Amino acid sequence: MTVDLLAADNVSHCEAAKIPTEADLSRDRPAPPVSTAIDLVGILSGIEETAYAWDMTTDVIDWESNVTSVLGVPAPKTVSTGARFQFLIAAEHVTRRQSAFSIEAPVGELVVQAGMPYSSGGMPYRVQYRFLPLGRRSSKSVWIEDHGRWWADESGRPARARGVVRVLNERYMEEQRLLFRSDQDELTGQLNRIRLTEALAAGISRAERTGETVGFMIASINNLSIINENFGFEVGDAVIASVGRLIQGQLRGGDTLGRYSSNKFGVILNDCGPGSMQVAAERFLKAVRQASFRSSDCPISSTISIGAVLLPQQASTVPSAISRALQALDKARIGRSDLFIAYEPSPAKESIRQRNIAIANDVASALEEDRMRLMLQPIVSSATGEPAFYECLLRIAKPDGSTLGAGEFIEFAEQLGMSRLIDRRVLELAINILKRIPEITLSLNVSTRTCADPDWLVLLHRLTGGQARLTKRLIVEITETSAISDLDQTVAFVDTLKEMGCRVAIDDFGAGYTSFRTLKHLNCDLVKLDGAFVKNVVNDEGDRIFVRMMAEMGAVFGMETVAEWVTDGPTADIVAGLGITYMQGFHFAKPFEVEELQAFTAEFRKAG
């Protein structure tokens, strides 16, 4: 099967390479056209390929003359029919090639359905399999790629095919594997997260250029953790892969599917308005809802939840598109087990989000630029009225000269996982103060994360050098909710602090459910009562009873007590009369700079 292409207006390679002489250039008549024949068989042989035409009704295959040299078969008759050729395909790959000519089974990314109108161009296929040129008893094998097109008869069944078979060498196979791994998720075969975000960026850019609307969805498998726990991670992985195939099967041509995270898929829907996005989501939900995933033990069912955003109207960047799709997904997961929610802009929530972003930037830059500051607030003895120790209150000094109080950023910083960095910086600042002012005792708060952070304890030992003259003047405050979140962990943290010479206080006692017996188990030294029980103690008999009870129980268990939010003289008198050991609040002093300590002490004594 040789094809000659005559190029009358081209010269041969030899003629083109000939250097013209001066006589040649002086001639007026043009050179006669040279006929060039292209040796197609030679070209195919050079790249280890051969071609075939297959009449499926008679099962006869006509091969190019180079079939024996390319495939390594003994003679052309060895592969002269479809049945003979199939016999030389490795047993595990026979169905792989058969599926290429099936009207029902998947062909790569294409699903051919019965009744599909076939164009004159035929149906494309591409498949790779292991080939045994000397028969199945021989150990010799090669990998080949078989691609071409097939045409159907009137009933829609494959009738004839034309294709090219290419021998794949090891280098080619490795290149293909590396290329696949760089683009595809290994478990599902869909785009990986990097390629998904690149496709999303391209979709946004195209939408902005053409004016069309693109839909972006994030679909999450709802019960994956339960499946993993009860059936194992292998079954969970199989469910993930199956859900990916189900969603892929519901996509239109040109849409994109990728794996965003362990249990989440991202879907890019081109030219898709709100209505179309709703319809597509319902298809995805229904396909997964109605599917049954079989394990070795029993059938498993699963559902998905979907959040979506319209681009570029509701988001013009990849981060904002993902963020808003995830916001919508969070709402969907709150509802029933399989639900679709489209993102709806909320000016109030957007304002909060922007503020949180600003706070996160303030915290990060303050840590990097050393703009964390400690203010001091005295905690006075109820018996003497003198400051017994000082609580360190964190502030951020902003570049414009203003300050940001801990109450404005600490909770959000904890959610972002920045609390450990903040606690380490606070410790450094506090130890520096202890070294500068030998007579001062400080208390400082630590977050729940720090209670599980051995590096913080290592830093404490390094900064103090293990010297008792420093550690005995440090009180570490742990909130009640932190203490009860993981009691064993907190006990270990407290024991280490006590061994190093520090004292330990439980802050905001009464806000949670800790008992004094639990506090005794923690070996605490001080209990700070939640200010909500102190601020109305003058007028509320119930609060007075609670404060008195805390003072008495503290004395029984050998722990000192601190009353917060003491804002005036009458409150201070009542709290002191109820037996509380120490008091703290604006009645005694507002937080002040460390440099103002000497002036505060002099003024306090003068006022006393």
C-alpha positions in Angstrom: 0.0 0.0 0.0 2.2 2.8 -1.3 1.2 6.3 -2.0 3.2 8.5 -4.4 2.8 12.3 -4.0 4.0 14.2 -7.1 5.2 17.7 -6.3 5.5 19.4 -9.7 6.4 22.8 -8.3 9.1 21.5 -5.9 12.7 20.5 -6.6 14.4 17.5 -5.2 16.6 17.7 -2.1 19.7 17.2 -4.3 18.7 19.9 -6.7 17.8 22.3 -3.9 21.2 21.7 -2.4 23.1 22.3 -5.7 25.1 25.6 -5.8 24.2 27.5 -9.0 27.0 28.6 -11.3 27.3 32.0 -13.0 26.1 30.4 -16.3 23.1 28.9 -14.6 22.1 32.3 -13.2 22.4 33.9 -16.7 19.9 31.5 -18.3 16.4 32.9 -19.0 14.5 29.7 -19.2 13.4 28.1 -16.0 14.6 24.7 -14.9 12.2 21.8 -15.8 10.1 20.5 -13.0 11.5 17.5 -11.2 9.1 14.8 -10.0 9.8 13.5 -6.4 8.2 10.3 -5.2 7.8 9.9 -1.4 8.4 6.4 -0.1 5.7 6.1 2.4 6.6 2.5 3.4 10.2 3.6 4.0 9.0 6.5 6.1 6.8 4.2 8.2 9.6 1.7 8.6 12.0 4.4 9.7 9.7 5.4 12.6 8.7 1.8 13.4 5.2 2.1 12.1 3.0 0.1 9.7 -0.5 0.6 8.4 -3.5 -1.7 7.8 -7.0 -1.8 6.4 -9.4 -4.2 8.1 -12.6 -5.5 6.6 -14.5 -6.6 9.7 -17.2 -8.3 7.8 -14.7 -10.8 6.3 -12.2 -10.3 9.1 -9.4 -9.8 6.5 -6.6 -7.4 7.3 -4.4 -5.9 4.5 -1.1 -4.8 5.9 1.7 -2.6 4.4 4.6 -4.6 3.1 6.8 -3.7 6.1 4.5 -5.4 8.7 7.0 -8.3 9.3 9.9 -6.0 9.9 8.0 -3.6 12.2 6.0 -6.1 14.3 8.6 -8.9 14.1 6.0 -11.5 13.0 7.3 -14.5 10.9 5.1 -13.7 7.9 2.2 -11.4 6.9 -0.3 -14.3 7.0 0.4 -14.5 10.8 -1.7 -11.3 11.2 -3.8 -11.6 8.0 -7.1 -11.7 9.9 -8.5 -10.0 13.0 -8.7 -13.3 14.8 -5.0 -14.2 14.1 -3.9 -10.7 15.1 -5.9 -10.8 18.3 -4.4 -14.2 19.2 -1.0 -12.4 19.4 -2.2 -9.8 21.9 -1.3 -10.4 25.5 -4.4 -12.0 27.2 -4.7 -9.2 29.8 -5.0 -6.6 27.0 -7.4 -8.4 24.6 -10.4 -6.6 26.0 -8.6 -3.3 25.8 -8.3 -3.5 22.0 -11.8 -5.0 21.6 -13.2 -1.9 23.5 -11.8 0.3 20.8 -14.3 -1.1 18.3 -17.2 -1.3 20.7 -20.3 0.9 20.4 -21.0 0.7 24.1 -17.6 0.6 25.9 -15.3 3.6 26.7 -12.7 4.4 24.1 -10.2 6.5 26.0 -12.1 9.6 27.0 -14.9 9.0 24.5 -18.0 7.0 25.1 -19.6 5.7 21.9 -23.4 5.1 22.2 -25.6 3.0 20.0 -27.6 5.0 17.6 -24.9 7.7 17.3 -24.8 9.3 13.8 -21.5 8.5 12.3 -19.9 11.0 10.1 -17.9 10.1 7.0 -14.8 10.7 9.0 -15.4 7.5 11.0 -15.0 6.9 14.7 -11.5 7.6 16.1 -9.7 5.2 18.4 -6.3 4.9 20.1 -5.2 2.1 22.3 -2.0 0.6 23.7 -1.4 -3.0 24.5 1.4 -5.7 24.7 1.9 -7.7 21.5 3.5 -11.2 21.3 4.9 -11.4 17.7 6.1 -15.1 18.1 3.0 -16.3 19.8 1.9 -16.7 23.4 4.4 -19.4 24.2 7.3 -17.0 23.4 8.7 -14.7 26.0 9.3 -12.0 23.4 6.9 -9.0 23.5 6.6 -5.4 22.4 4.3 -2.6 23.3 2.4 -1.1 20.4 0.1 1.8 20.0 -2.8 1.2 17.6 -4.8 4.2 16.4 -7.0 5.0 13.5 -10.8 5.2 12.6 -13.5 2.7 12.1 -16.8 3.0 10.2 -20.1 1.3 10.9 -22.6 -0.5 8.8 -26.3 0.4 8.6 -27.0 -1.3 11.9 -24.4 0.8 13.6 -21.9 -2.1 14.1 -18.2 -1.7 13.2 -17.7 -2.8 9.5 -14.2 -1.6 8.4 -11.2 0.1 9.9 -8.0 1.8 8.9 -5.2 2.4 11.2 -1.5 2.6 12.0 0.4 0.4 14.5 3.5 1.9 16.1 6.1 0.0 18.2 6.7 1.8 21.5 10.2 1.8 22.9 11.1 2.1 26.6 12.1 5.7 26.3 8.8 6.6 24.7 6.8 4.7 27.4 8.7 6.4 30.2 8.2 9.8 28.6 4.5 9.1 28.4 4.3 8.0 32.0 6.1 11.2 33.2 3.9 13.3 31.0 0.8 11.6 32.4 2.0 12.0 36.0 2.7 15.7 35.5 -0.9 16.3 34.2 -3.1 13.7 35.8 -4.0 12.6 39.3 -2.7 9.0 39.7 -5.8 7.7 41.5 -8.6 9.1 39.3 -6.9 9.8 36.0 -8.4 13.3 36.0 -6.4 16.5 35.9 -4.3 17.0 39.0 -4.8 20.2 41.1 -2.0 22.1 39.4 -3.4 21.5 35.9 -7.0 22.1 37.1 -6.1 25.5 38.4 -4.2 26.3 35.1 -7.4 25.2 33.2 -9.5 27.4 35.5 -7.2 30.4 34.8 -7.5 29.8 31.1 -11.3 29.5 31.4 -11.5 32.9 33.3 -9.2 34.5 30.7 -11.3 33.2 27.8 -14.6 34.2 29.5 -13.3 37.8 30.0 -12.1 37.9 26.3 -15.3 36.5 24.7 -17.9 37.7 27.2 -19.3 34.2 27.8 -20.0 32.8 31.3 -18.0 29.9 32.8 -19.3 27.8 35.7 -16.8 26.5 38.3 -18.0 23.8 40.7 -16.3 21.9 43.6 -18.0 18.6 44.3 -17.2 16.9 47.6 -17.8 13.2 48.5 -19.8 13.4 51.7 -19.2 10.1 53.5 -15.7 9.3 52.5 -14.3 9.3 56.1 -17.0 6.8 57.1 -16.1 4.5 54.2 -12.4 4.7 55.0 -13.0 3.9 58.6 -15.4 1.0 58.1 -14.1 -0.5 54.8 -10.5 0.7 54.6 -8.7 3.2 52.5 -8.5 0.9 49.4 -12.3 0.9 49.2 -12.3 4.6 49.8 -9.9 5.2 46.9 -12.0 3.0 44.7 -15.1 5.2 45.6 -13.1 8.3 44.8 -12.1 7.0 41.4 -15.7 5.8 40.6 -17.2 9.1 41.5 -14.7 10.8 39.2 -15.8 8.5 36.4 -19.5 9.2 37.1 -19.0 12.9 36.9 -16.8 12.6 33.8 -19.6 10.6 32.2 -22.0 13.5 32.7 -19.8 16.2 31.2 -20.4 17.9 27.8 -17.6 18.0 25.3 -15.1 20.7 26.2 -15.9 20.7 29.9 -13.0 19.9 32.3 -12.8 17.7 35.4 -9.9 17.6 37.9 -9.2 16.4 41.4 -9.0 19.4 43.7 -8.2 17.5 47.0 -8.6 14.1 48.6 -12.4 14.0 48.4 -13.1 17.0 46.1 -13.3 17.4 42.4 -13.3 20.6 40.4 -15.5 21.0 37.3 -15.1 23.8 34.7 -18.3 24.2 32.6 -17.8 26.3 29.5 -20.5 28.7 28.2 -22.6 28.0 31.3 -25.2 30.3 32.8 -27.0 29.9 36.2 -29.7 27.7 34.7 -27.3 25.4 32.9 -25.1 25.1 36.0 -28.1 24.0 38.0 -29.1 21.4 35.4 -25.5 20.1 35.3 -25.3 19.9 39.1 -28.5 17.9 39.2 -27.0 15.4 36.7 -23.9 15.0 38.8 -25.8 14.5 42.0 -28.2 12.0 40.5 -25.4 10.0 38.8 -23.6 9.5 42.1 -26.8 9.1 44.2 -28.1 6.2 42.0 -24.7 4.4 41.8 -23.7 1.5 43.9 -20.1 0.8 44.7 -19.3 -2.8 45.4 -16.7 -3.8 48.0 -15.6 -7.3 49.0 -18.1 -7.2 51.9 -21.2 -5.4 50.6 -22.5 -2.7 48.3 -21.7 0.9 49.3 -23.6 4.0 48.4 -22.3 7.6 48.4 -23.4 11.1 47.7 -21.8 14.4 46.8 -22.4 18.0 47.7 -21.6 20.8 45.2 -20.8 24.5 45.5 -20.4 26.6 42.4 -19.6 30.1 41.2 -20.1 32.0 37.9 -17.0 33.4 36.2 -15.9 36.1 35.7 -19.0 37.9 37.2 -18.6 36.6 40.7 -14.8 36.0 40.7 -12.1 37.1 38.3 -9.1 35.3 39.7 -8.4 31.6 40.5 -8.0 32.1 44.3 -11.3 34.0 44.5 -13.1 31.4 42.3 -11.9 28.5 44.5 -12.7 30.4 47.7 -16.2 31.3 46.7 -16.9 27.8 45.3 -15.8 26.4 48.7 -18.0 28.9 50.5 -21.0 27.7 48.6 -19.9 24.1 49.2 -19.8 24.7 52.9 -23.4 25.8 52.8 -24.3 22.8 50.7 -22.8 20.4 53.2 -24.8 21.9 56.1 -28.0 20.9 54.3 -29.1 17.5 53.2 -26.6 14.8 52.2 -26.6 15.7 48.5 -27.2 19.4 47.7 -26.1 22.0 45.2 -25.6 25.6 46.3 -24.6 28.4 44.0 -22.5 31.3 45.4 -24.5 34.4 46.3 -22.6 37.6 46.9 -23.0 39.1 50.4 -21.6 42.6 51.0 -21.6 42.0 54.8 -19.7 38.7 54.5 -17.4 40.1 51.9 -16.6 43.0 54.2 -15.8 40.6 57.0 -13.7 38.5 54.7 -11.7 41.5 53.6 -11.2 42.6 57.2 -10.0 39.1 58.1 -7.5 39.2 55.2 -6.3 42.6 56.4 -5.9 41.2 60.0 -4.0 38.2 58.7 -1.7 40.5 56.7 -1.2 42.7 59.8 -0.3 39.7 62.0 2.1 38.2 59.4 3.9 41.5 58.8 4.1 42.3 62.5 5.9 39.0 63.1 8.2 39.6 60.2 8.9 43.2 61.1 9.1 42.8 64.9 6.1 45.0 65.6 4.7 42.8 68.4 4.5 44.7 71.7 3.6 43.8 75.2 1.5 46.0 77.5 1.3 45.4 81.2 -1.7 45.4 83.5 -1.2 45.0 87.3 -2.9 42.3 89.3 -3.1 43.5 92.9 -3.3 41.7 96.2 -6.7 42.0 97.9 -4.9 42.0 101.2 -2.3 44.7 100.6 -3.6 46.6 97.6 -0.2 46.4 96.1 0.6 45.0 92.6 1.6 41.3 93.0 2.4 40.6 89.3 1.6 41.9 85.9 -0.3 40.3 83.0 1.3 40.6 79.5 -1.2 41.9 77.0 -0.3 41.6 73.3 -0.6 44.5 70.9 0.4 45.0 67.3 2.0 48.4 66.4 0.8 49.3 62.9 3.0 51.3 60.5 0.6 54.2 60.7 1.2 54.6 64.5 -2.1 53.0 65.6 -2.2 49.7 67.6 -4.3 46.6 67.2 -5.4 44.8 70.4 -5.2 41.1 70.8 -9.0 40.8 71.0 -9.2 42.0 67.4 -6.9 39.4 65.9 -6.0 36.5 68.2 -9.1 34.3 67.6 -8.7 34.7 63.8 -4.9 34.1 64.1 -5.6 30.8 65.9 -8.0 29.7 63.2 -5.2 30.4 60.6 -2.7 28.4 62.7 -0.6 31.4 63.5 -1.0 31.2 67.3 2.1 29.1 67.8 4.3 31.8 66.1 2.6 34.5 68.2 3.1 32.6 71.5 6.8 32.1 70.8 7.2 35.8 70.1 5.3 36.7 73.3 7.5 34.4 75.3 10.7 36.0 73.8 9.4 39.5 74.8 8.3 38.4 78.3 11.6 36.7 79.1 13.4 39.9 77.9 11.4 41.9 80.4 12.1 39.5 83.2 15.8 39.8 82.5 15.7 43.7 82.3 13.5 44.1 85.5 14.7 41.6 88.2 11.8 42.5 90.6 8.9 41.9 88.3 6.7 38.8 87.9 4.7 38.3 84.7 1.9 36.2 83.5 1.2 35.4 79.9 -1.4 33.5 78.0 -0.8 30.6 75.7 -3.1 29.1 73.1 -4.5 25.6 72.8 -2.0 24.8 70.1 0.9 25.8 72.3 -0.2 23.3 75.0 0.7 20.6 72.5 3.9 22.3 71.2 7.1 20.9 72.7 9.1 23.4 70.8 7.6 26.2 72.9 8.9 24.5 76.1 12.3 24.0 74.4 12.3 27.8 73.6 11.4 28.6 77.2 14.3 26.5 78.5 16.7 28.1 76.0 15.6 31.7 76.8 15.8 31.2 80.5 18.8 28.9 80.6 16.9 26.8 83.1 17.5 29.6 85.7 15.0 29.5 88.6 15.5 33.3 89.1 13.6 33.8 85.8 11.2 30.9 85.7 9.9 31.4 89.2 8.7 34.9 88.1 6.7 33.6 85.2 3.1 32.5 85.4 1.7 30.7 82.3 -2.1 31.1 81.8 -4.1 28.4 80.0 -7.7 29.0 79.2 -10.3 26.7 80.8 -11.5 25.5 77.3 -7.9 24.7 76.3 -7.4 22.7 79.5 -10.4 20.4 79.0 -10.0 20.0 75.2 -7.2 17.4 75.8 -6.7 16.9 79.6 -3.9 14.4 79.4 -1.9 16.6 77.0 -2.5 19.6 79.3 -1.4 17.7 82.4 1.9 16.8 80.7 2.4 20.5 79.6 1.6 21.8 83.1 3.9 19.2 84.8 6.8 20.3 82.6 6.2 23.9 83.4 6.2 23.2 87.1 9.4 21.2 86.9 11.0 24.2 85.2 9.9 26.4 88.1 6.9 28.2 86.5 3.5 28.7 88.1 0.4 27.9 86.2 -3.0 29.7 86.1 -6.3 28.6 84.6 -7.9 31.6 82.8 -11.6 32.4 82.3 -12.7 29.9 84.9 -16.5 29.4 84.8 -16.8 29.9 81.1 -16.6 26.1 80.6 -17.3 23.0 82.6 -14.1 22.4 84.5 -14.4 21.4 88.2 -12.0 22.3 91.0 -11.2 18.6 91.2 -10.0 18.8 87.6 -7.9 21.9 88.4 -6.4 20.0 91.3 -5.5 17.2 89.0 -3.8 19.7 86.7 -1.7 21.0 89.7 -2.6 24.6 89.1 -1.5 27.5 91.3 -4.0 30.1 90.4 -7.6 30.3 89.1 -8.8 33.4 87.3 -12.5 33.8 87.4 -14.3 34.7 84.2 -15.1 38.5 84.3 -18.7 37.9 83.5 -19.2 36.7 87.1 -17.4 39.8 88.5 -18.7 42.8 86.6 -22.2 42.7 88.2 -21.2 41.4 91.6 -22.5 44.6 93.3 -26.0 44.1 92.1 -26.3 40.4 91.4 -26.7 38.1 94.4 -26.1 35.0 92.3 -22.7 36.3 91.1 -21.7 37.1 94.7 -22.5 33.5 95.7 -20.5 32.1 92.8 -17.5 34.3 93.6 -17.6 33.4 97.3 -17.9 29.7 96.4 -14.9 30.0 94.1 -12.8 31.7 96.8 -13.7 29.0 99.4 -13.0 26.1 97.0 -9.8 27.7 96.0 -8.7 27.8 99.6 -9.7 24.2 100.2 -7.7 23.0 97.2 -4.7 25.3 97.9 -5.1 27.5 94.9 -5.1 31.3 94.8 -7.9 33.1 93.0 -8.0 36.2 90.7 -11.1 38.2 89.9 -11.0 39.9 86.5 -13.0 43.0 85.3 -12.9 44.9 88.5 -13.9 48.3 87.2 -14.7 50.3 90.4 -14.2 50.7 94.1 -17.5 49.0 95.3 -16.8 46.0 93.1 -13.2 45.8 94.5 -14.5 46.0 98.1 -17.0 43.2 97.6 -14.6 40.9 95.8 -12.0 41.4 98.5 -14.6 40.8 101.2 -15.6 37.5 99.5 -12.1 36.1 99.9 -10.6 36.5 96.4 -6.8 36.6 96.6 -6.0 39.0 93.7 -7.9 41.5 91.6 -7.4 42.9 88.1 -9.2 45.6 86.1 -9.4 49.2 85.0 -10.1 50.3 88.6 -6.5 49.7 89.3 -4.9 50.6 85.9 -5.4 50.3 82.2 -2.7 48.5 80.3 0.5 50.5 79.9 3.9 50.3 78.2 6.8 48.5 79.9 8.7 51.7 79.9 6.0 53.3 82.0 6.3 50.8 84.8 8.4 52.9 87.1 6.2 55.9 86.7 3.1 53.7 87.3 4.6 52.2 90.5 5.4 55.6 91.9 1.9 57.0 91.0 0.2 53.9 92.4 2.0 54.1 95.7 1.3 57.8 95.9 -2.4 57.2 95.3 -2.5 54.4 97.8 
